[in-house]
Amino acid sequence: MSTAQEPATGIRARLAGLISDAMDGQIAAAEILTGRGTLTELGVTSLALLRLADNLEEEYGIELDLADPAFYQESVDSLAARLGGHEGREPHG
């Protein structure tokens, strides 16, 4: 049985991998997926957020405004929801 959440789950998993990569593996993707709160509350540093923004721009073709304070309040779920509209587009890399 298929659910509407399956694509979002895929996006969340990919996003968790990108976050872990941006953190040089200091936080495992599984830990990111089970964590709650904002990315900064999960321990994602400002440098890792910069790397993540670059990776998301490259992979999904979206630009995240690093000057926007709301970016620093993103959670995995809220960021995955933003990326959901970009699912199915060809990766840029």
N, C-alpha and C positions, 0 to 999 in steps of 0.2 A: 504494500500500500504506500503510495507516494503522498508526501505532505508538502505544503507550501514552505515549510521551514528548511527543507533540505538544501536549497541554494544558499540560504543564509548561513547554515551550518558550514557549508563549504567555504564561504567567504570568511567566516569566523576562524576556521582552521587555517586558511591561507594567511589571514591577518596575524594570527598568533605566531605563525612561522616567521613572518616579516618582522614582527616586533622582537622576537627572540634573536633573529639575525642582527637587527639594529642594536641590540644589547650585547652583541658578541657572545650569545649563549648564556649570559649570566642569569637569565630567567628562562626556564624551559617553556616551550609552547603549551604543554599540558597545564603547567602552573598558570599561565596567562589565561587559558580557557576556563579554568575553574575559579580564578580570582574575581573579586567584585570590586567595584569602585573605579575611579579614573585611572588612566594609564600612569599618571605620576604617583597615585596612591599605591599602585602595583610595583613601583620602584623604577619606572622607566625615566631615565635621565633626560635632560634637555638636549644633550648631544644625540642621544638615541632617537628622540622625537624628530630632530632635524634629519637624521638618516632615514627614519621611517617616512617622513614627508617626501623626501627625494625618491625613495623606493616606490611609494604609492603613485607619485607623479609619473614615474617611468613605467610602472606596470599597468596602472589603471587610467592614466592620462588625466588625472585630476590634480588641481593645485590646491594645497592647503595653506592658508595664510598663517604663517608662524607669528605674525604680529597680533593676531586675534587671540585674546585671552581665552576664548571658548575652546580653542584647539587644545589647550592644556587641561581642559575639563572633560575631554572625550574619554569614554569607556570603550572597551572592546565592542560591546553591543552597539553603541551609538555610532562608532566609526564604521562598523560592519553595515549598519543600516544606510549610512551615506554611500558606501561603496556598492550597495545592492543595485543602485541604478546604473552602475557601470559594469555589472556582471554581464558576460556574454560578448563584451567588446574584445577585439583583438588586443593582446598585450602589446605594449610599445617597445619591448626590449628584445 
